[in-house]
Amino acid sequence: MATIQEIADDIKSKKSLSDIDDSFLKARILENIEKYKLDLTEDFKKLKKKNRYGEFFKEIRKILRKVYGVYREIPEPRLESTYKELNKKLGKFNSVLDIGCGKSPLEYIEIFGKDKTYYLCDISKDSVEEINNYMKQNKIKGKTFIFNAYDNHKENLPKADIIFIFRVLESLEEIKKGSSERLFKNLNSKLILVSFSKIALSKNEEIKKKGRSWFRRMLSKNNYTFEDFDIENEIFFLIKPK
Ligand SMILES: C[S@@+](CC[C@H](N)C(=O)[O-])C[C@H]1O[C@@H](n2cnc3c(N)ncnc32)[C@H](O)[C@@H]1O
């Protein structure tokens, strides 16, 4: 009998994938087992030889690349001037919740202020660990935690004056359309600042990305008011829930 763990280990058998969150991976495996008609009563060695398994394997790796690979390779450090401009736009605030923060807090805490409270989360253990060390060394208030915004979108999140979601929603939408809206329904804050990268990976994507019309539609549908603006290679949406 093949186990989910055997399949997960097989998919993770690449050094660059060792940071993948196990629960995220297993959830994607379970979703696709039926789609690819994998028979788990078979021995794993037998299952692995099936063409269907090969296709299933490729599909899961593709999802992982989207969440962990491609979208993590884009980030170049933002210019200090970008954060300064955001700081002006945001006005006064005391606390931030950053969803899918990556390593960007290492760049912005100094600029937004070391006296504020930061709740910083990401699905990547590596990023969370690195930020946690920084927070400790610099005695920053708040906490860091691993959070999977796709599967655990209903989880109770710390309350903060502002929520940042920078360059994350696209990868959630890639897994399933509507997952940003699902996440938004659970957010509780006076301000939400979302961003999307304008760097396209292909020509086709460039066109698709232009208006972010799906995101604007989602905001209007849920009665959010928002202002959008471009800084450097990013488009930002400063959103006020009703
Ligand atoms: C392009 S990076 C952006 C990092 C940071 N927000 C920034 O703009 O500099 C995308 C980040 O989202 C995280 N991420 C992807 N899928 C996620 C999920 N389901 N839940 C939480 N974080 C996720 C990745 O680990 C990565 O750190």
PDBQT file of the ligand as one rigid body, heavy atoms in Angstrom, charges set to zero:
ROOT
HETATM    1  C1  LIG A 301       7.130  36.813  -4.143  1.00  0.00    +0.000 C 
HETATM    2  S1  LIG A 301       7.371  36.401  -2.470  1.00  0.00    +0.000 S 
HETATM    3  C2  LIG A 301       6.966  37.959  -1.712  1.00  0.00    +0.000 C 
HETATM    4  C3  LIG A 301       7.614  38.155  -0.370  1.00  0.00    +0.000 C 
HETATM    5  C4  LIG A 301       7.272  39.498   0.284  1.00  0.00    +0.000 C 
HETATM    6  N1  LIG A 301       5.877  39.601   0.599  1.00  0.00    +0.000 N 
HETATM    7  C5  LIG A 301       7.709  40.621  -0.634  1.00  0.00    +0.000 C 
HETATM    8  O1  LIG A 301       6.886  41.141  -1.372  1.00  0.00    +0.000 OA
HETATM    9  O2  LIG A 301       8.886  40.957  -0.605  1.00  0.00    +0.000 OA
HETATM   10  C6  LIG A 301       5.974  35.398  -2.100  1.00  0.00    +0.000 C 
HETATM   11  C7  LIG A 301       5.979  34.893  -0.682  1.00  0.00    +0.000 C 
HETATM   12  O3  LIG A 301       4.739  34.277  -0.422  1.00  0.00    +0.000 OA
HETATM   13  C8  LIG A 301       4.966  33.098   0.325  1.00  0.00    +0.000 C 
HETATM   14  N2  LIG A 301       3.834  32.210   0.100  1.00  0.00    +0.000 N 
HETATM   15  C9  LIG A 301       3.512  31.557  -1.040  1.00  0.00    +0.000 A 
HETATM   16  N3  LIG A 301       2.403  30.827  -0.857  1.00  0.00    +0.000 NA
HETATM   17  C10 LIG A 301       2.011  31.028   0.431  1.00  0.00    +0.000 A 
HETATM   18  C11 LIG A 301       0.941  30.534   1.212  1.00  0.00    +0.000 A 
HETATM   19  N4  LIG A 301       0.071  29.677   0.729  1.00  0.00    +0.000 N 
HETATM   20  N5  LIG A 301       0.845  30.966   2.493  1.00  0.00    +0.000 NA
HETATM   21  C12 LIG A 301       1.747  31.831   3.004  1.00  0.00    +0.000 A 
HETATM   22  N6  LIG A 301       2.785  32.317   2.312  1.00  0.00    +0.000 NA
HETATM   23  C13 LIG A 301       2.916  31.921   1.041  1.00  0.00    +0.000 A 
HETATM   24  C14 LIG A 301       6.286  32.580  -0.205  1.00  0.00    +0.000 C 
HETATM   25  O4  LIG A 301       6.914  31.703   0.701  1.00  0.00    +0.000 OA
HETATM   26  C15 LIG A 301       7.065  33.874  -0.414  1.00  0.00    +0.000 C 
HETATM   27  O5  LIG A 301       7.785  34.264   0.723  1.00  0.00    +0.000 OA
ENDROOT
TORSDOF 0
